[in-house]
């Protein structure tokens, strides 16, 4: 497995939160195509499908849900580190 890109993990969190690639793109000031490409790269990095694409949005697969839990923990850890360094 290739190294996981932290920016792509953050993007997965936004896709999950918003429920669509377009909404995630808008929230992050990206194009929908860029978000789709980054999710595809993340799927390639982990070797499994992370989202199911539907006409009216996306749903995380079981693997996507599992990776999302790790992504959320990573974000909490990074934020804690930033807070501690700021003290």
PDB file of N, CA, C and O in Angstrom:
ATOM      1  N   UNK A   1       0.849  -1.177   0.000  1.00  0.00           N
ATOM      2  CA  UNK A   1       0.000   0.000   0.000  1.00  0.00           C
ATOM      3  C   UNK A   1       0.891   1.236   0.000  1.00  0.00           C
ATOM      4  O   UNK A   1       1.859   1.319   0.757  1.00  0.00           O
ATOM      5  N   UNK A   2       0.556   2.179  -0.847  1.00  0.00           N
ATOM      6  CA  UNK A   2       1.299   3.436  -0.921  1.00  0.00           C
ATOM      7  C   UNK A   2       1.015   4.283   0.311  1.00  0.00           C
ATOM      8  O   UNK A   2       0.059   4.030   1.045  1.00  0.00           O
ATOM      9  N   UNK A   3       1.856   5.292   0.531  1.00  0.00           N
ATOM     10  CA  UNK A   3       1.604   6.220   1.622  1.00  0.00           C
ATOM     11  C   UNK A   3       0.270   6.908   1.414  1.00  0.00           C
ATOM     12  O   UNK A   3      -0.081   7.277   0.293  1.00  0.00           O
ATOM     13  N   UNK A   4      -0.472   7.078   2.497  1.00  0.00           N
ATOM     14  CA  UNK A   4      -1.747   7.769   2.406  1.00  0.00           C
ATOM     15  C   UNK A   4      -1.518   9.273   2.432  1.00  0.00           C
ATOM     16  O   UNK A   4      -0.730   9.774   3.234  1.00  0.00           O
ATOM     17  N   UNK A   5      -2.193   9.975   1.572  1.00  0.00           N
ATOM     18  CA  UNK A   5      -2.098  11.425   1.491  1.00  0.00           C
ATOM     19  C   UNK A   5      -3.098  12.044   2.471  1.00  0.00           C
ATOM     20  O   UNK A   5      -4.299  11.793   2.377  1.00  0.00           O
ATOM     21  N   UNK A   6      -2.602  12.848   3.405  1.00  0.00           N
ATOM     22  CA  UNK A   6      -3.472  13.449   4.419  1.00  0.00           C
ATOM     23  C   UNK A   6      -4.520  14.378   3.820  1.00  0.00           C
ATOM     24  O   UNK A   6      -5.638  14.465   4.328  1.00  0.00           O
ATOM     25  N   UNK A   7      -4.166  15.067   2.749  1.00  0.00           N
ATOM     26  CA  UNK A   7      -5.141  15.962   2.103  1.00  0.00           C
ATOM     27  C   UNK A   7      -6.294  15.159   1.503  1.00  0.00           C
ATOM     28  O   UNK A   7      -7.445  15.595   1.535  1.00  0.00           O
ATOM     29  N   UNK A   8      -5.982  13.997   0.961  1.00  0.00           N
ATOM     30  CA  UNK A   8      -7.043  13.155   0.397  1.00  0.00           C
ATOM     31  C   UNK A   8      -7.931  12.591   1.497  1.00  0.00           C
ATOM     32  O   UNK A   8      -9.137  12.439   1.305  1.00  0.00           O
ATOM     33  N   UNK A   9      -7.339  12.278   2.653  1.00  0.00           N
ATOM     34  CA  UNK A   9      -8.150  11.809   3.779  1.00  0.00           C
ATOM     35  C   UNK A   9      -9.106  12.907   4.238  1.00  0.00           C
ATOM     36  O   UNK A   9     -10.263  12.635   4.559  1.00  0.00           O
ATOM     37  N   UNK A  10      -8.620  14.143   4.268  1.00  0.00           N
ATOM     38  CA  UNK A  10      -9.477  15.269   4.630  1.00  0.00           C
ATOM     39  C   UNK A  10     -10.603  15.420   3.597  1.00  0.00           C
ATOM     40  O   UNK A  10     -11.749  15.700   3.950  1.00  0.00           O
ATOM     41  N   UNK A  11     -10.263  15.234   2.342  1.00  0.00           N
ATOM     42  CA  UNK A  11     -11.260  15.328   1.282  1.00  0.00           C
ATOM     43  C   UNK A  11     -12.324  14.241   1.434  1.00  0.00           C
ATOM     44  O   UNK A  11     -13.508  14.491   1.206  1.00  0.00           O
ATOM     45  N   UNK A  12     -11.904  13.039   1.819  1.00  0.00           N
ATOM     46  CA  UNK A  12     -12.862  11.959   2.062  1.00  0.00           C
ATOM     47  C   UNK A  12     -13.831  12.359   3.172  1.00  0.00           C
ATOM     48  O   UNK A  12     -15.029  12.095   3.070  1.00  0.00           O
ATOM     49  N   UNK A  13     -13.334  12.982   4.209  1.00  0.00           N
ATOM     50  CA  UNK A  13     -14.202  13.453   5.300  1.00  0.00           C
ATOM     51  C   UNK A  13     -15.238  14.442   4.770  1.00  0.00           C
ATOM     52  O   UNK A  13     -16.409  14.373   5.143  1.00  0.00           O
ATOM     53  N   UNK A  14     -14.818  15.353   3.911  1.00  0.00           N
ATOM     54  CA  UNK A  14     -15.747  16.352   3.379  1.00  0.00           C
ATOM     55  C   UNK A  14     -16.765  15.711   2.451  1.00  0.00           C
ATOM     56  O   UNK A  14     -17.937  16.088   2.468  1.00  0.00           O
ATOM     57  N   UNK A  15     -16.341  14.753   1.646  1.00  0.00           N
ATOM     58  CA  UNK A  15     -17.276  14.043   0.772  1.00  0.00           C
ATOM     59  C   UNK A  15     -18.318  13.317   1.614  1.00  0.00           C
ATOM     60  O   UNK A  15     -19.508  13.347   1.299  1.00  0.00           O
ATOM     61  N   UNK A  16     -17.876  12.676   2.670  1.00  0.00           N
ATOM     62  CA  UNK A  16     -18.803  11.971   3.551  1.00  0.00           C
ATOM     63  C   UNK A  16     -19.780  12.944   4.204  1.00  0.00           C
ATOM     64  O   UNK A  16     -20.984  12.691   4.252  1.00  0.00           O
ATOM     65  N   UNK A  17     -19.253  14.056   4.704  1.00  0.00           N
ATOM     66  CA  UNK A  17     -20.079  15.040   5.382  1.00  0.00           C
ATOM     67  C   UNK A  17     -21.131  15.645   4.444  1.00  0.00           C
ATOM     68  O   UNK A  17     -22.293  15.807   4.818  1.00  0.00           O
ATOM     69  N   UNK A  18     -20.710  15.971   3.236  1.00  0.00           N
ATOM     70  CA  UNK A  18     -21.610  16.663   2.314  1.00  0.00           C
ATOM     71  C   UNK A  18     -22.501  15.720   1.509  1.00  0.00           C
ATOM     72  O   UNK A  18     -23.578  16.117   1.064  1.00  0.00           O
ATOM     73  N   UNK A  19     -22.062  14.480   1.318  1.00  0.00           N
ATOM     74  CA  UNK A  19     -22.874  13.514   0.591  1.00  0.00           C
ATOM     75  C   UNK A  19     -22.787  13.588  -0.916  1.00  0.00           C
ATOM     76  O   UNK A  19     -23.481  12.853  -1.620  1.00  0.00           O
ATOM     77  N   UNK A  20     -21.934  14.475  -1.419  1.00  0.00           N
ATOM     78  CA  UNK A  20     -21.754  14.529  -2.872  1.00  0.00           C
ATOM     79  C   UNK A  20     -20.388  15.109  -3.206  1.00  0.00           C
ATOM     80  O   UNK A  20     -19.806  15.866  -2.429  1.00  0.00           O
ATOM     81  N   UNK A  21     -19.895  14.738  -4.373  1.00  0.00           N
ATOM     82  CA  UNK A  21     -18.616  15.265  -4.830  1.00  0.00           C
ATOM     83  C   UNK A  21     -18.728  16.752  -5.123  1.00  0.00           C
ATOM     84  O   UNK A  21     -17.808  17.519  -4.838  1.00  0.00           O
ATOM     85  N   UNK A  22     -19.862  17.160  -5.694  1.00  0.00           N
ATOM     86  CA  UNK A  22     -20.070  18.561  -6.041  1.00  0.00           C
ATOM     87  C   UNK A  22     -20.120  19.438  -4.798  1.00  0.00           C
ATOM     88  O   UNK A  22     -19.501  20.502  -4.769  1.00  0.00           O
ATOM     89  N   UNK A  23     -20.838  19.013  -3.786  1.00  0.00           N
ATOM     90  CA  UNK A  23     -20.916  19.789  -2.548  1.00  0.00           C
ATOM     91  C   UNK A  23     -19.564  19.860  -1.857  1.00  0.00           C
ATOM     92  O   UNK A  23     -19.185  20.906  -1.331  1.00  0.00           O
ATOM     93  N   UNK A  24     -18.841  18.756  -1.857  1.00  0.00           N
ATOM     94  CA  UNK A  24     -17.503  18.758  -1.268  1.00  0.00           C
ATOM     95  C   UNK A  24     -16.590  19.707  -2.040  1.00  0.00           C
ATOM     96  O   UNK A  24     -15.814  20.454  -1.444  1.00  0.00           O
ATOM     97  N   UNK A  25     -16.685  19.674  -3.356  1.00  0.00           N
ATOM     98  CA  UNK A  25     -15.867  20.560  -4.183  1.00  0.00           C
ATOM     99  C   UNK A  25     -16.169  22.023  -3.875  1.00  0.00           C
ATOM    100  O   UNK A  25     -15.253  22.835  -3.742  1.00  0.00           O
ATOM    101  N   UNK A  26     -17.439  22.354  -3.762  1.00  0.00           N
ATOM    102  CA  UNK A  26     -17.833  23.725  -3.450  1.00  0.00           C
ATOM    103  C   UNK A  26     -17.293  24.144  -2.085  1.00  0.00           C
ATOM    104  O   UNK A  26     -16.760  25.244  -1.941  1.00  0.00           O
ATOM    105  N   UNK A  27     -17.427  23.282  -1.095  1.00  0.00           N
ATOM    106  CA  UNK A  27     -16.970  23.601   0.264  1.00  0.00           C
ATOM    107  C   UNK A  27     -15.464  23.814   0.323  1.00  0.00           C
ATOM    108  O   UNK A  27     -14.978  24.617   1.119  1.00  0.00           O
ATOM    109  N   UNK A  28     -14.731  23.098  -0.515  1.00  0.00           N
ATOM    110  CA  UNK A  28     -13.270  23.167  -0.477  1.00  0.00           C
ATOM    111  C   UNK A  28     -12.673  24.030  -1.593  1.00  0.00           C
ATOM    112  O   UNK A  28     -11.453  24.106  -1.741  1.00  0.00           O
ATOM    113  N   UNK A  29     -13.537  24.674  -2.373  1.00  0.00           N
ATOM    114  CA  UNK A  29     -13.111  25.538  -3.488  1.00  0.00           C
ATOM    115  C   UNK A  29     -12.310  24.767  -4.541  1.00  0.00           C
ATOM    116  O   UNK A  29     -11.307  25.258  -5.058  1.00  0.00           O
ATOM    117  N   UNK A  30     -12.773  23.547  -4.848  1.00  0.00           N
ATOM    118  CA  UNK A  30     -12.207  22.732  -5.908  1.00  0.00           C
ATOM    119  C   UNK A  30     -13.264  22.536  -6.983  1.00  0.00           C
ATOM    120  O   UNK A  30     -14.428  22.892  -6.800  1.00  0.00           O
ATOM    121  N   UNK A  31     -12.845  21.965  -8.107  1.00  0.00           N
ATOM    122  CA  UNK A  31     -13.821  21.536  -9.097  1.00  0.00           C
ATOM    123  C   UNK A  31     -14.285  20.133  -8.728  1.00  0.00           C
ATOM    124  O   UNK A  31     -13.587  19.397  -8.031  1.00  0.00           O
ATOM    125  N   UNK A  32     -15.461  19.779  -9.201  1.00  0.00           N
ATOM    126  CA  UNK A  32     -15.969  18.428  -8.967  1.00  0.00           C
ATOM    127  C   UNK A  32     -15.025  17.396  -9.563  1.00  0.00           C
ATOM    128  O   UNK A  32     -14.795  16.342  -8.971  1.00  0.00           O
ATOM    129  N   UNK A  33     -14.483  17.700 -10.727  1.00  0.00           N
ATOM    130  CA  UNK A  33     -13.546  16.789 -11.379  1.00  0.00           C
ATOM    131  C   UNK A  33     -12.305  16.571 -10.517  1.00  0.00           C
ATOM    132  O   UNK A  33     -11.817  15.446 -10.409  1.00  0.00           O
ATOM    133  N   UNK A  34     -11.800  17.618  -9.914  1.00  0.00           N
ATOM    134  CA  UNK A  34     -10.611  17.500  -9.063  1.00  0.00           C
ATOM    135  C   UNK A  34     -10.907  16.622  -7.852  1.00  0.00           C
ATOM    136  O   UNK A  34     -10.085  15.787  -7.478  1.00  0.00           O
ATOM    137  N   UNK A  35     -12.066  16.802  -7.244  1.00  0.00           N
ATOM    138  CA  UNK A  35     -12.444  15.976  -6.095  1.00  0.00           C
ATOM    139  C   UNK A  35     -12.559  14.523  -6.522  1.00  0.00           C
ATOM    140  O   UNK A  35     -12.053  13.632  -5.840  1.00  0.00           O
ATOM    141  N   UNK A  36     -13.217  14.278  -7.637  1.00  0.00           N
ATOM    142  CA  UNK A  36     -13.380  12.915  -8.142  1.00  0.00           C
ATOM    143  C   UNK A  36     -12.022  12.268  -8.400  1.00  0.00           C
ATOM    144  O   UNK A  36     -11.814  11.104  -8.058  1.00  0.00           O
ATOM    145  N   UNK A  37     -11.106  13.010  -8.998  1.00  0.00           N
ATOM    146  CA  UNK A  37      -9.770  12.487  -9.284  1.00  0.00           C
ATOM    147  C   UNK A  37      -9.012  12.165  -8.002  1.00  0.00           C
ATOM    148  O   UNK A  37      -8.330  11.143  -7.923  1.00  0.00           O
ATOM    149  N   UNK A  38      -9.127  13.027  -7.006  1.00  0.00           N
ATOM    150  CA  UNK A  38      -8.422  12.800  -5.744  1.00  0.00           C
ATOM    151  C   UNK A  38      -8.987  11.591  -4.992  1.00  0.00           C
ATOM    152  O   UNK A  38      -8.238  10.822  -4.391  1.00  0.00           O
ATOM    153  N   UNK A  39     -10.290  11.435  -5.031  1.00  0.00           N
ATOM    154  CA  UNK A  39     -10.896  10.257  -4.404  1.00  0.00           C
ATOM    155  C   UNK A  39     -10.443   8.996  -5.144  1.00  0.00           C
ATOM    156  O   UNK A  39     -10.143   7.982  -4.513  1.00  0.00           O
ATOM    157  N   UNK A  40     -10.392   9.053  -6.466  1.00  0.00           N
ATOM    158  CA  UNK A  40      -9.923   7.908  -7.252  1.00  0.00           C
ATOM    159  C   UNK A  40      -8.475   7.573  -6.893  1.00  0.00           C
ATOM    160  O   UNK A  40      -8.117   6.399  -6.796  1.00  0.00           O
ATOM    161  N   UNK A  41      -7.647   8.590  -6.696  1.00  0.00           N
ATOM    162  CA  UNK A  41      -6.255   8.347  -6.302  1.00  0.00           C
ATOM    163  C   UNK A  41      -6.189   7.729  -4.909  1.00  0.00           C
ATOM    164  O   UNK A  41      -5.380   6.832  -4.669  1.00  0.00           O
ATOM    165  N   UNK A  42      -7.025   8.196  -3.996  1.00  0.00           N
ATOM    166  CA  UNK A  42      -7.063   7.625  -2.656  1.00  0.00           C
ATOM    167  C   UNK A  42      -7.508   6.167  -2.720  1.00  0.00           C
ATOM    168  O   UNK A  42      -6.952   5.315  -2.026  1.00  0.00           O
ATOM    169  N   UNK A  43      -8.511   5.879  -3.553  1.00  0.00           N
ATOM    170  CA  UNK A  43      -8.951   4.494  -3.731  1.00  0.00           C
ATOM    171  C   UNK A  43      -7.813   3.633  -4.269  1.00  0.00           C
ATOM    172  O   UNK A  43      -7.652   2.481  -3.864  1.00  0.00           O
ATOM    173  N   UNK A  44      -7.034   4.191  -5.171  1.00  0.00           N
ATOM    174  CA  UNK A  44      -5.882   3.459  -5.708  1.00  0.00           C
ATOM    175  C   UNK A  44      -4.842   3.221  -4.613  1.00  0.00           C
ATOM    176  O   UNK A  44      -4.250   2.145  -4.538  1.00  0.00           O
ATOM    177  N   UNK A  45      -4.623   4.232  -3.763  1.00  0.00           N
ATOM    178  CA  UNK A  45      -3.649   4.107  -2.671  1.00  0.00           C
ATOM    179  C   UNK A  45      -4.018   2.975  -1.714  1.00  0.00           C
ATOM    180  O   UNK A  45      -3.152   2.227  -1.260  1.00  0.00           O
ATOM    181  N   UNK A  46      -5.299   2.859  -1.416  1.00  0.00           N
ATOM    182  CA  UNK A  46      -5.714   1.831  -0.450  1.00  0.00           C
ATOM    183  C   UNK A  46      -6.109   0.517  -1.122  1.00  0.00           C
ATOM    184  O   UNK A  46      -6.197  -0.517  -0.461  1.00  0.00           O
ATOM    185  N   UNK A  47      -6.344   0.557  -2.415  1.00  0.00           N
ATOM    186  CA  UNK A  47      -6.622  -0.673  -3.151  1.00  0.00           C
ATOM    187  C   UNK A  47      -8.058  -1.160  -3.106  1.00  0.00           C
ATOM    188  O   UNK A  47      -8.339  -2.292  -3.500  1.00  0.00           O
ATOM    189  N   UNK A  48      -8.977  -0.321  -2.629  1.00  0.00           N
ATOM    190  CA  UNK A  48     -10.395  -0.690  -2.575  1.00  0.00           C
ATOM    191  C   UNK A  48     -11.257   0.529  -2.901  1.00  0.00           C
ATOM    192  O   UNK A  48     -10.815   1.672  -2.784  1.00  0.00           O
ATOM    193  N   UNK A  49     -12.496   0.259  -3.314  1.00  0.00           N
ATOM    194  CA  UNK A  49     -13.451   1.340  -3.559  1.00  0.00           C
ATOM    195  C   UNK A  49     -13.867   1.950  -2.220  1.00  0.00           C
ATOM    196  O   UNK A  49     -14.156   1.229  -1.265  1.00  0.00           O
ATOM    197  N   UNK A  50     -13.895   3.271  -2.160  1.00  0.00           N
ATOM    198  CA  UNK A  50     -14.262   3.975  -0.931  1.00  0.00           C
ATOM    199  C   UNK A  50     -15.638   4.610  -0.999  1.00  0.00           C
ATOM    200  O   UNK A  50     -16.274   4.841   0.029  1.00  0.00           O
ATOM    201  N   UNK A  51     -16.098   4.892  -2.212  1.00  0.00           N
ATOM    202  CA  UNK A  51     -17.429   5.487  -2.375  1.00  0.00           C
ATOM    203  C   UNK A  51     -18.178   4.773  -3.487  1.00  0.00           C
ATOM    204  O   UNK A  51     -17.590   4.269  -4.444  1.00  0.00           O
ATOM    205  N   UNK A  52     -19.494   4.746  -3.326  1.00  0.00           N
ATOM    206  CA  UNK A  52     -20.392   4.316  -4.401  1.00  0.00           C
ATOM    207  C   UNK A  52     -21.006   5.575  -4.971  1.00  0.00           C
ATOM    208  O   UNK A  52     -21.618   6.364  -4.252  1.00  0.00           O
ATOM    209  N   UNK A  53     -20.839   5.756  -6.267  1.00  0.00           N
ATOM    210  CA  UNK A  53     -21.374   6.940  -6.931  1.00  0.00           C
ATOM    211  C   UNK A  53     -22.799   6.658  -7.395  1.00  0.00           C
ATOM    212  O   UNK A  53     -23.074   5.628  -8.010  1.00  0.00           O
ATOM    213  N   UNK A  54     -23.693   7.584  -7.091  1.00  0.00           N
ATOM    214  CA  UNK A  54     -25.096   7.492  -7.488  1.00  0.00           C
ATOM    215  C   UNK A  54     -25.475   8.789  -8.201  1.00  0.00           C
ATOM    216  O   UNK A  54     -24.787   9.798  -8.044  1.00  0.00           O
ATOM    217  N   UNK A  55     -26.553   8.779  -8.980  1.00  0.00           N
ATOM    218  CA  UNK A  55     -26.946   9.998  -9.692  1.00  0.00           C
ATOM    219  C   UNK A  55     -27.160  11.208  -8.767  1.00  0.00           C
ATOM    220  O   UNK A  55     -26.942  12.346  -9.183  1.00  0.00           O
ATOM    221  N   UNK A  56     -27.575  10.975  -7.541  1.00  0.00           N
ATOM    222  CA  UNK A  56     -27.855  12.086  -6.634  1.00  0.00           C
ATOM    223  C   UNK A  56     -26.874  12.189  -5.470  1.00  0.00           C
ATOM    224  O   UNK A  56     -27.218  12.712  -4.410  1.00  0.00           O
ATOM    225  N   UNK A  57     -25.662  11.695  -5.664  1.00  0.00           N
ATOM    226  CA  UNK A  57     -24.670  11.818  -4.609  1.00  0.00           C
ATOM    227  C   UNK A  57     -23.832  10.568  -4.472  1.00  0.00           C
ATOM    228  O   UNK A  57     -23.815   9.707  -5.351  1.00  0.00           O
ATOM    229  N   UNK A  58     -23.142  10.486  -3.357  1.00  0.00           N
ATOM    230  CA  UNK A  58     -22.267   9.351  -3.104  1.00  0.00           C
ATOM    231  C   UNK A  58     -22.545   8.808  -1.708  1.00  0.00           C
ATOM    232  O   UNK A  58     -23.046   9.507  -0.828  1.00  0.00           O
ATOM    233  N   UNK A  59     -22.199   7.533  -1.540  1.00  0.00           N
ATOM    234  CA  UNK A  59     -22.302   6.868  -0.255  1.00  0.00           C
ATOM    235  C   UNK A  59     -20.984   6.154  -0.015  1.00  0.00           C
ATOM    236  O   UNK A  59     -20.469   5.491  -0.915  1.00  0.00           O
ATOM    237  N   UNK A  60     -20.435   6.277   1.171  1.00  0.00           N
ATOM    238  CA  UNK A  60     -19.203   5.577   1.483  1.00  0.00           C
ATOM    239  C   UNK A  60     -19.466   4.074   1.566  1.00  0.00           C
ATOM    240  O   UNK A  60     -20.478   3.630   2.108  1.00  0.00           O
ATOM    241  N   UNK A  61     -18.533   3.312   1.018  1.00  0.00           N
ATOM    242  CA  UNK A  61     -18.586   1.858   1.145  1.00  0.00           C
ATOM    243  C   UNK A  61     -18.190   1.498   2.580  1.00  0.00           C
ATOM    244  O   UNK A  61     -17.822   2.366   3.371  1.00  0.00           O
ATOM    245  N   UNK A  62     -18.271   0.218   2.898  1.00  0.00           N
ATOM    246  CA  UNK A  62     -17.820  -0.222   4.225  1.00  0.00           C
ATOM    247  C   UNK A  62     -16.352   0.143   4.428  1.00  0.00           C
ATOM    248  O   UNK A  62     -15.963   0.589   5.507  1.00  0.00           O
ATOM    249  N   UNK A  63     -15.541  -0.047   3.388  1.00  0.00           N
ATOM    250  CA  UNK A  63     -14.126   0.318   3.476  1.00  0.00           C
ATOM    251  C   UNK A  63     -13.970   1.827   3.642  1.00  0.00           C
ATOM    252  O   UNK A  63     -13.108   2.291   4.389  1.00  0.00           O
ATOM    253  N   UNK A  64     -14.808   2.588   2.943  1.00  0.00           N
ATOM    254  CA  UNK A  64     -14.780   4.042   3.082  1.00  0.00           C
ATOM    255  C   UNK A  64     -15.131   4.487   4.488  1.00  0.00           C
ATOM    256  O   UNK A  64     -14.515   5.408   5.023  1.00  0.00           O
ATOM    257  N   UNK A  65     -16.119   3.838   5.090  1.00  0.00           N
ATOM    258  CA  UNK A  65     -16.503   4.147   6.471  1.00  0.00           C
ATOM    259  C   UNK A  65     -15.360   3.824   7.425  1.00  0.00           C
ATOM    260  O   UNK A  65     -15.078   4.593   8.344  1.00  0.00           O
ATOM    261  N   UNK A  66     -14.707   2.698   7.210  1.00  0.00           N
ATOM    262  CA  UNK A  66     -13.582   2.305   8.074  1.00  0.00           C
ATOM    263  C   UNK A  66     -12.442   3.312   7.955  1.00  0.00           C
ATOM    264  O   UNK A  66     -11.885   3.741   8.966  1.00  0.00           O
ATOM    265  N   UNK A  67     -12.093   3.691   6.725  1.00  0.00           N
ATOM    266  CA  UNK A  67     -11.014   4.653   6.524  1.00  0.00           C
ATOM    267  C   UNK A  67     -11.401   6.017   7.085  1.00  0.00           C
ATOM    268  O   UNK A  67     -10.550   6.737   7.606  1.00  0.00           O
ATOM    269  N   UNK A  68     -12.675   6.374   6.981  1.00  0.00           N
ATOM    270  CA  UNK A  68     -13.143   7.642   7.523  1.00  0.00           C
ATOM    271  C   UNK A  68     -12.892   7.718   9.030  1.00  0.00           C
ATOM    272  O   UNK A  68     -12.490   8.765   9.538  1.00  0.00           O
ATOM    273  N   UNK A  69     -13.121   6.637   9.733  1.00  0.00           N
ATOM    274  CA  UNK A  69     -12.856   6.636  11.182  1.00  0.00           C
ATOM    275  C   UNK A  69     -11.390   6.941  11.475  1.00  0.00           C
ATOM    276  O   UNK A  69     -11.083   7.692  12.400  1.00  0.00           O
ATOM    277  N   UNK A  70     -10.491   6.364  10.692  1.00  0.00           N
ATOM    278  CA  UNK A  70      -9.067   6.661  10.866  1.00  0.00           C
ATOM    279  C   UNK A  70      -8.759   8.104  10.485  1.00  0.00           C
ATOM    280  O   UNK A  70      -7.990   8.781  11.168  1.00  0.00           O
ATOM    281  N   UNK A  71      -9.357   8.572   9.398  1.00  0.00           N
ATOM    282  CA  UNK A  71      -9.129   9.956   8.960  1.00  0.00           C
ATOM    283  C   UNK A  71      -9.566  10.944  10.033  1.00  0.00           C
ATOM    284  O   UNK A  71      -8.886  11.941  10.276  1.00  0.00           O
ATOM    285  N   UNK A  72     -10.692  10.672  10.671  1.00  0.00           N
ATOM    286  CA  UNK A  72     -11.165  11.550  11.736  1.00  0.00           C
ATOM    287  C   UNK A  72     -10.218  11.536  12.926  1.00  0.00           C
ATOM    288  O   UNK A  72      -9.955  12.578  13.527  1.00  0.00           O
ATOM    289  N   UNK A  73      -9.711  10.368  13.265  1.00  0.00           N
ATOM    290  CA  UNK A  73      -8.749  10.257  14.374  1.00  0.00           C
ATOM    291  C   UNK A  73      -7.450  10.990  14.041  1.00  0.00           C
ATOM    292  O   UNK A  73      -6.873  11.664  14.894  1.00  0.00           O
ATOM    293  N   UNK A  74      -6.999  10.855  12.807  1.00  0.00           N
ATOM    294  CA  UNK A  74      -5.786  11.556  12.371  1.00  0.00           C
ATOM    295  C   UNK A  74      -5.996  13.063  12.476  1.00  0.00           C
ATOM    296  O   UNK A  74      -5.122  13.771  12.976  1.00  0.00           O
ATOM    297  N   UNK A  75      -7.133  13.560  12.016  1.00  0.00           N
ATOM    298  CA  UNK A  75      -7.414  14.995  12.105  1.00  0.00           C
ATOM    299  C   UNK A  75      -7.434  15.463  13.556  1.00  0.00           C
ATOM    300  O   UNK A  75      -6.910  16.533  13.866  1.00  0.00           O
ATOM    301  N   UNK A  76      -8.034  14.673  14.449  1.00  0.00           N
ATOM    302  CA  UNK A  76      -8.050  15.048  15.876  1.00  0.00           C
ATOM    303  C   UNK A  76      -6.626  15.082  16.435  1.00  0.00           C
ATOM    304  O   UNK A  76      -6.288  15.972  17.215  1.00  0.00           O
ATOM    305  N   UNK A  77      -5.807  14.134  16.046  1.00  0.00           N
ATOM    306  CA  UNK A  77      -4.435  14.079  16.535  1.00  0.00           C
ATOM    307  C   UNK A  77      -3.630  15.278  16.035  1.00  0.00           C
ATOM    308  O   UNK A  77      -2.872  15.880  16.795  1.00  0.00           O
ATOM    309  N   UNK A  78      -3.795  15.619  14.773  1.00  0.00           N
ATOM    310  CA  UNK A  78      -3.083  16.765  14.210  1.00  0.00           C
ATOM    311  C   UNK A  78      -3.525  18.056  14.897  1.00  0.00           C
ATOM    312  O   UNK A  78      -2.695  18.904  15.223  1.00  0.00           O
ATOM    313  N   UNK A  79      -4.816  18.203  15.113  1.00  0.00           N
ATOM    314  CA  UNK A  79      -5.319  19.399  15.798  1.00  0.00           C
ATOM    315  C   UNK A  79      -4.794  19.484  17.228  1.00  0.00           C
ATOM    316  O   UNK A  79      -4.465  20.576  17.693  1.00  0.00           O
ATOM    317  N   UNK A  80      -4.710  18.367  17.930  1.00  0.00           N
ATOM    318  CA  UNK A  80      -4.172  18.349  19.291  1.00  0.00           C
ATOM    319  C   UNK A  80      -2.700  18.742  19.285  1.00  0.00           C
ATOM    320  O   UNK A  80      -2.246  19.485  20.155  1.00  0.00           O
ATOM    321  N   UNK A  81      -1.970  18.249  18.318  1.00  0.00           N
ATOM    322  CA  UNK A  81      -0.549  18.595  18.200  1.00  0.00           C
ATOM    323  C   UNK A  81      -0.385  20.089  17.937  1.00  0.00           C
ATOM    324  O   UNK A  81       0.472  20.736  18.539  1.00  0.00           O
ATOM    325  N   UNK A  82      -1.198  20.636  17.044  1.00  0.00           N
ATOM    326  CA  UNK A  82      -1.141  22.076  16.766  1.00  0.00           C
ATOM    327  C   UNK A  82      -1.463  22.890  18.008  1.00  0.00           C
ATOM    328  O   UNK A  82      -0.791  23.879  18.300  1.00  0.00           O
ATOM    329  N   UNK A  83      -2.482  22.480  18.731  1.00  0.00           N
ATOM    330  CA  UNK A  83      -2.869  23.194  19.942  1.00  0.00           C
ATOM    331  C   UNK A  83      -1.752  23.161  20.978  1.00  0.00           C
ATOM    332  O   UNK A  83      -1.456  24.174  21.612  1.00  0.00           O
ATOM    333  N   UNK A  84      -1.132  21.994  21.147  1.00  0.00           N
ATOM    334  CA  UNK A  84      -0.055  21.876  22.128  1.00  0.00           C
ATOM    335  C   UNK A  84       1.149  22.708  21.715  1.00  0.00           C
ATOM    336  O   UNK A  84       1.792  23.329  22.561  1.00  0.00           O
ATOM    337  N   UNK A  85       1.461  22.726  20.430  1.00  0.00           N
ATOM    338  CA  UNK A  85       2.593  23.515  19.972  1.00  0.00           C
ATOM    339  C   UNK A  85       2.319  25.014  20.089  1.00  0.00           C
ATOM    340  O   UNK A  85       3.240  25.820  20.215  1.00  0.00           O
ATOM    341  N   UNK A  86       1.040  25.366  20.044  1.00  0.00           N
ATOM    342  CA  UNK A  86       0.663  26.770  20.179  1.00  0.00           C
ATOM    343  C   UNK A  86       0.720  27.281  21.607  1.00  0.00           C
ATOM    344  O   UNK A  86       0.666  28.489  21.839  1.00  0.00           O
ATOM    345  N   UNK A  87       0.828  26.365  22.573  1.00  0.00           N
ATOM    346  CA  UNK A  87       0.838  26.766  23.982  1.00  0.00           C
ATOM    347  C   UNK A  87       2.203  27.238  24.447  1.00  0.00           C
ATOM    348  O   UNK A  87       2.365  27.607  25.610  1.00  0.00           O
TER     349      UNK A  87
END
